[in-house]
Amino acid sequence: MERRDTAILFGAGILFVIVRLYIATLSSYPFFQGWNEGHYSLIAMGYFDHSLLLPERGGSINWAVPPFYSWLVFASFKLFGISEMSARLTSILGTILAIPFIYLLAKELYERNVAILSSLIFLFIPWVVHLSGRVQTDMVMTALMTASIACFVYAFNHKRSFLPFGILFGLALFTKQPSILILAIVAVWLILAVKRDERVLIMKKSIFPILIGLIPVLAYVLYHLLNGNANGVLQLVYGEGVHRTVPFSNLKNTLAGILAGISPLVLIFSLYEIYKSKNLKNILVLWLLVYGIFVLARTPPSHEYYILPLAVPSAILASKGIFSFRDALASEEKSRKRLGILVAIMVILSTIPVSYIFLSYTGDLGYTCTKDVISYLSTEKEEEIVLLNPGRYSPQLRWYSELSGSNIAVAGHLPNDLSSVSLADLRNLSGGIDASKIYLVIDGRGGLEEELEDAGYERVYACYYLTKLPSIFSNIYTGEESKRKYFEQHLSIYELK
């Protein structure tokens, strides 16, 4: 990497870290995917008391994903202290990790100006802006996927060792299972773009590095098989690809998430480059096709963040598309340079309002209700407080309860669909709990608040997250249409005992 390129990307990376750290301070673990943030934070906190080979929460091992990401959160806790900022820092740094490998991949496929612009556009893509500050596996997985594929292309072009590719592939897989598609992307590219004799040679050279990279995964799996956890291992291996959702059942929201979350102009220039080059054997195009099919087929409702790894090939193709568009419209060198800069600025600026809307609708710009509820209840002097709440809030509330050292037990017990909960259900649940105080913590879904107030229950506290954005997208988060003009989310506390 040339000195000027290093200076540009280093400066952009520092600025991104500062801005994203600031945004991360604005919210607690919220309503949209805050469950994941609380979940991974609690698992990481648990490592202070037991083995790293036991990613437990509430006494149960988490078989949804491998443990590597929770190890990173634990390492961040050890270095910077136990806090939501320490946990969120893992994804911010994961984003920065991706930048040099995006540059490397784009430079190997095109040239350095495309590589610089690709890295900058990536930092502005709305899904990247949103997930770079969340305690979720996806940003780290995306960074490691990018690093693995970039190292493969570099090794292929320069006849170097494939060991970095194999190690990074193994770490990506140890972070989250969909990164197994790295092998599919590479395999399809070798079949379509490389001659048979060279293809066979590359495959032979890749086998040992891949096996080296798989050592952590295989060791973890073997440990649990030897300890009688075969069912859990099967869930780990097959759950993400087979059991999460019916194929293509969330197609509409996933397509909308691609259009908005990658950003319209980025997509337009990506498609322009694909059309202009007519090179469907390009590894970036194959990345979009292979991983895109998985995303469209296997993304469950409210899990549209599966889209994130598509941001990398989209950013690189869009960057190349900008230069191709420039060259097609301007013949003089000075005119080409001006047009290229103008279009690049336009594309980057077009992502900012989309990112603002994303951050607003997902609670990143000021939602603090989960933290505020625990802060309010922590002032109670009762010996034991039990919370009944929908499961979607349990990890967040439990995280803040443990972080504050309070005597609040987050029982959960309520389904996310509050319309199915009756007052009799609440009386039965609270009657079977031995505690000094029992509180109900709910949001505005299902009409339960109105039923409680009509029955004379007192709302002792409420915390609101208000926006000036229309509520037309509320059903994505709540499953029901909002009667309010503007999008809002809140939590209310009712005293049951």
Beta strands, then each sheet from edge to edge (+ up, - down):
strand 1: 56-57
strand 2: 60-61
strand 3: 385-390
strand 4: 408-414
strand 5: 437-442
strand 6: 459-470
strand 7: 486-495
sheet 1: 1+ 2-
sheet 2: 4+ 3+ 5+ 7- 6+
end
